[in-house]
Amino acid sequence: MRFPLVLFACISFMPALALAQQPPQVAVVLGPAVQARVADLGRSDLDAVSDTLAREVGRAAQRSKAPISHIDLVIEDIQPNRPTVAQLGRSAGLSPHTYGLGGAAITGSMTVGGENKPIRFRFFQTDRRNAVNFSNWGDADQAFDMLSDRVARGEAPYDDKPWPAPRTAQSLTGTRIPG
């Protein structure tokens, strides 16, 4: 008689256990200012950057001890360190060796234990000597890493300082570094 009761108890707790083990859902979309720059930056580059952000934040949420169930992110502004393929194809005078300061601004929300917490995070490199690497999206990747570290700690970073206006398609990437 005990066996059926134990079996019933195990089966009834399985859905709750399955919910607890499901990875948090992470959705990333491009904000209006970034969508306006799709032709400038290139759809494939922006899709890859969005996927990178979703993957990094998703892994961080899984590592977190906080009960994170859902994260919605919007890339409000982004700037590459080097010209994207689309920019190089469109501008004959632009070199792949051109380098500039990049970064990203991200807003959204994170559901932690049923509570919805706003996210407002921004990082743009200000000094080329501090740049992480010279890849196309090095500083944006650094912004994603910094945001992911906060999410892994169960924090929803919120920067309440005013932000400058997002970059436009005229914001060409880069300053030529001699050598």
Contacts in CASP RR format, 6 or more apart in sequence:
PFRMAT RR
TARGET T0000
AUTHOR 0000-0000-0000
METHOD contacts of the structure
MODEL  1
MRFPLVLFACISFMPALALAQQPPQVAVVLGPAVQARVADLGRSDLDAVS
DTLAREVGRAAQRSKAPISHIDLVIEDIQPNRPTVAQLGRSAGLSPHTYG
LGGAAITGSMTVGGENKPIRFRFFQTDRRNAVNFSNWGDADQAFDMLSDR
VARGEAPYDDKPWPAPRTAQSLTGTRIPG
23 58 0 8 1.000
23 61 0 8 1.000
23 62 0 8 1.000
24 58 0 8 1.000
24 61 0 8 1.000
24 62 0 8 1.000
24 68 0 8 1.000
24 69 0 8 1.000
24 70 0 8 1.000
24 71 0 8 1.000
25 69 0 8 1.000
25 70 0 8 1.000
25 71 0 8 1.000
26 54 0 8 1.000
26 57 0 8 1.000
26 58 0 8 1.000
26 61 0 8 1.000
26 70 0 8 1.000
26 71 0 8 1.000
26 73 0 8 1.000
27 54 0 8 1.000
27 70 0 8 1.000
27 71 0 8 1.000
27 72 0 8 1.000
27 73 0 8 1.000
28 50 0 8 1.000
28 51 0 8 1.000
28 53 0 8 1.000
28 54 0 8 1.000
28 57 0 8 1.000
28 73 0 8 1.000
28 74 0 8 1.000
28 75 0 8 1.000
29 50 0 8 1.000
29 72 0 8 1.000
29 73 0 8 1.000
29 74 0 8 1.000
29 75 0 8 1.000
30 38 0 8 1.000
30 46 0 8 1.000
30 50 0 8 1.000
30 74 0 8 1.000
30 75 0 8 1.000
31 74 0 8 1.000
31 75 0 8 1.000
31 76 0 8 1.000
33 76 0 8 1.000
33 77 0 8 1.000
33 166 0 8 1.000
33 167 0 8 1.000
33 168 0 8 1.000
34 41 0 8 1.000
34 46 0 8 1.000
34 75 0 8 1.000
34 76 0 8 1.000
34 77 0 8 1.000
34 78 0 8 1.000
34 166 0 8 1.000
36 168 0 8 1.000
36 169 0 8 1.000
37 167 0 8 1.000
37 168 0 8 1.000
37 169 0 8 1.000
38 46 0 8 1.000
39 86 0 8 1.000
39 169 0 8 1.000
40 86 0 8 1.000
40 87 0 8 1.000
40 169 0 8 1.000
41 78 0 8 1.000
41 80 0 8 1.000
41 84 0 8 1.000
41 86 0 8 1.000
41 87 0 8 1.000
42 84 0 8 1.000
42 85 0 8 1.000
42 86 0 8 1.000
42 87 0 8 1.000
44 85 0 8 1.000
44 86 0 8 1.000
45 80 0 8 1.000
45 84 0 8 1.000
45 85 0 8 1.000
45 86 0 8 1.000
45 136 0 8 1.000
45 137 0 8 1.000
46 78 0 8 1.000
49 75 0 8 1.000
49 78 0 8 1.000
49 137 0 8 1.000
49 140 0 8 1.000
50 75 0 8 1.000
52 137 0 8 1.000
52 141 0 8 1.000
52 144 0 8 1.000
53 73 0 8 1.000
53 75 0 8 1.000
53 104 0 8 1.000
53 106 0 8 1.000
53 144 0 8 1.000
53 147 0 8 1.000
54 73 0 8 1.000
56 144 0 8 1.000
56 145 0 8 1.000
56 147 0 8 1.000
56 148 0 8 1.000
57 71 0 8 1.000
57 73 0 8 1.000
57 144 0 8 1.000
57 147 0 8 1.000
57 148 0 8 1.000
57 151 0 8 1.000
58 71 0 8 1.000
58 148 0 8 1.000
58 151 0 8 1.000
59 148 0 8 1.000
60 148 0 8 1.000
60 149 0 8 1.000
60 151 0 8 1.000
60 152 0 8 1.000
61 68 0 8 1.000
61 71 0 8 1.000
61 151 0 8 1.000
61 152 0 8 1.000
63 152 0 8 1.000
64 151 0 8 1.000
64 152 0 8 1.000
64 153 0 8 1.000
64 154 0 8 1.000
65 154 0 8 1.000
66 112 0 8 1.000
66 113 0 8 1.000
66 153 0 8 1.000
66 154 0 8 1.000
67 112 0 8 1.000
67 113 0 8 1.000
67 114 0 8 1.000
68 110 0 8 1.000
68 111 0 8 1.000
68 112 0 8 1.000
68 113 0 8 1.000
68 151 0 8 1.000
68 154 0 8 1.000
69 111 0 8 1.000
69 112 0 8 1.000
69 113 0 8 1.000
69 114 0 8 1.000
70 110 0 8 1.000
70 111 0 8 1.000
71 108 0 8 1.000
71 109 0 8 1.000
71 110 0 8 1.000
71 111 0 8 1.000
71 119 0 8 1.000
71 151 0 8 1.000
72 108 0 8 1.000
72 109 0 8 1.000
72 110 0 8 1.000
73 106 0 8 1.000
73 107 0 8 1.000
73 108 0 8 1.000
73 119 0 8 1.000
74 106 0 8 1.000
74 107 0 8 1.000
74 108 0 8 1.000
75 104 0 8 1.000
75 105 0 8 1.000
75 106 0 8 1.000
76 105 0 8 1.000
76 106 0 8 1.000
76 107 0 8 1.000
76 163 0 8 1.000
76 166 0 8 1.000
77 104 0 8 1.000
77 105 0 8 1.000
77 122 0 8 1.000
77 163 0 8 1.000
77 166 0 8 1.000
77 167 0 8 1.000
78 102 0 8 1.000
78 103 0 8 1.000
78 104 0 8 1.000
78 105 0 8 1.000
78 140 0 8 1.000
78 167 0 8 1.000
79 101 0 8 1.000
79 102 0 8 1.000
79 103 0 8 1.000
79 104 0 8 1.000
79 124 0 8 1.000
79 139 0 8 1.000
79 140 0 8 1.000
79 167 0 8 1.000
79 171 0 8 1.000
79 173 0 8 1.000
80 102 0 8 1.000
80 136 0 8 1.000
80 137 0 8 1.000
80 140 0 8 1.000
80 173 0 8 1.000
81 99 0 8 1.000
81 100 0 8 1.000
81 101 0 8 1.000
81 102 0 8 1.000
81 131 0 8 1.000
81 133 0 8 1.000
81 134 0 8 1.000
81 135 0 8 1.000
81 136 0 8 1.000
81 137 0 8 1.000
81 138 0 8 1.000
81 139 0 8 1.000
81 140 0 8 1.000
81 173 0 8 1.000
81 174 0 8 1.000
82 96 0 8 1.000
82 98 0 8 1.000
82 99 0 8 1.000
82 100 0 8 1.000
82 134 0 8 1.000
82 135 0 8 1.000
82 136 0 8 1.000
82 173 0 8 1.000
82 174 0 8 1.000
83 91 0 8 1.000
83 94 0 8 1.000
83 95 0 8 1.000
83 96 0 8 1.000
83 98 0 8 1.000
83 136 0 8 1.000
83 172 0 8 1.000
83 173 0 8 1.000
83 174 0 8 1.000
84 136 0 8 1.000
84 173 0 8 1.000
87 94 0 8 1.000
87 172 0 8 1.000
87 173 0 8 1.000
88 94 0 8 1.000
88 96 0 8 1.000
91 172 0 8 1.000
94 172 0 8 1.000
95 176 0 8 1.000
97 176 0 8 1.000
97 177 0 8 1.000
98 173 0 8 1.000
98 174 0 8 1.000
98 175 0 8 1.000
98 176 0 8 1.000
99 128 0 8 1.000
99 131 0 8 1.000
99 134 0 8 1.000
99 174 0 8 1.000
99 175 0 8 1.000
99 176 0 8 1.000
99 177 0 8 1.000
100 128 0 8 1.000
100 173 0 8 1.000
100 174 0 8 1.000
100 175 0 8 1.000
101 124 0 8 1.000
101 125 0 8 1.000
101 126 0 8 1.000
101 127 0 8 1.000
101 128 0 8 1.000
101 131 0 8 1.000
101 139 0 8 1.000
101 174 0 8 1.000
102 124 0 8 1.000
102 125 0 8 1.000
102 138 0 8 1.000
102 139 0 8 1.000
102 140 0 8 1.000
102 173 0 8 1.000
103 123 0 8 1.000
103 124 0 8 1.000
103 125 0 8 1.000
103 138 0 8 1.000
103 139 0 8 1.000
103 140 0 8 1.000
103 142 0 8 1.000
103 143 0 8 1.000
104 122 0 8 1.000
104 123 0 8 1.000
104 124 0 8 1.000
104 139 0 8 1.000
104 140 0 8 1.000
104 143 0 8 1.000
104 144 0 8 1.000
105 121 0 8 1.000
105 122 0 8 1.000
105 123 0 8 1.000
105 124 0 8 1.000
105 163 0 8 1.000
105 166 0 8 1.000
106 119 0 8 1.000
106 120 0 8 1.000
106 121 0 8 1.000
106 122 0 8 1.000
106 143 0 8 1.000
106 147 0 8 1.000
107 118 0 8 1.000
107 119 0 8 1.000
107 120 0 8 1.000
107 121 0 8 1.000
108 118 0 8 1.000
108 119 0 8 1.000
108 120 0 8 1.000
109 116 0 8 1.000
109 117 0 8 1.000
109 118 0 8 1.000
109 119 0 8 1.000
109 156 0 8 1.000
110 116 0 8 1.000
110 117 0 8 1.000
110 119 0 8 1.000
110 151 0 8 1.000
110 156 0 8 1.000
111 117 0 8 1.000
112 154 0 8 1.000
112 156 0 8 1.000
117 156 0 8 1.000
117 158 0 8 1.000
118 156 0 8 1.000
118 158 0 8 1.000
119 147 0 8 1.000
119 156 0 8 1.000
119 157 0 8 1.000
119 158 0 8 1.000
120 157 0 8 1.000
120 158 0 8 1.000
120 159 0 8 1.000
120 160 0 8 1.000
121 143 0 8 1.000
121 146 0 8 1.000
121 147 0 8 1.000
121 150 0 8 1.000
121 157 0 8 1.000
121 158 0 8 1.000
121 159 0 8 1.000
122 143 0 8 1.000
122 159 0 8 1.000
122 163 0 8 1.000
123 139 0 8 1.000
123 142 0 8 1.000
123 143 0 8 1.000
123 146 0 8 1.000
124 139 0 8 1.000
124 143 0 8 1.000
125 131 0 8 1.000
125 132 0 8 1.000
125 139 0 8 1.000
125 142 0 8 1.000
128 175 0 8 1.000
128 177 0 8 1.000
131 138 0 8 1.000
131 139 0 8 1.000
132 138 0 8 1.000
132 139 0 8 1.000
132 141 0 8 1.000
132 142 0 8 1.000
135 141 0 8 1.000
147 157 0 8 1.000
150 156 0 8 1.000
150 157 0 8 1.000
END
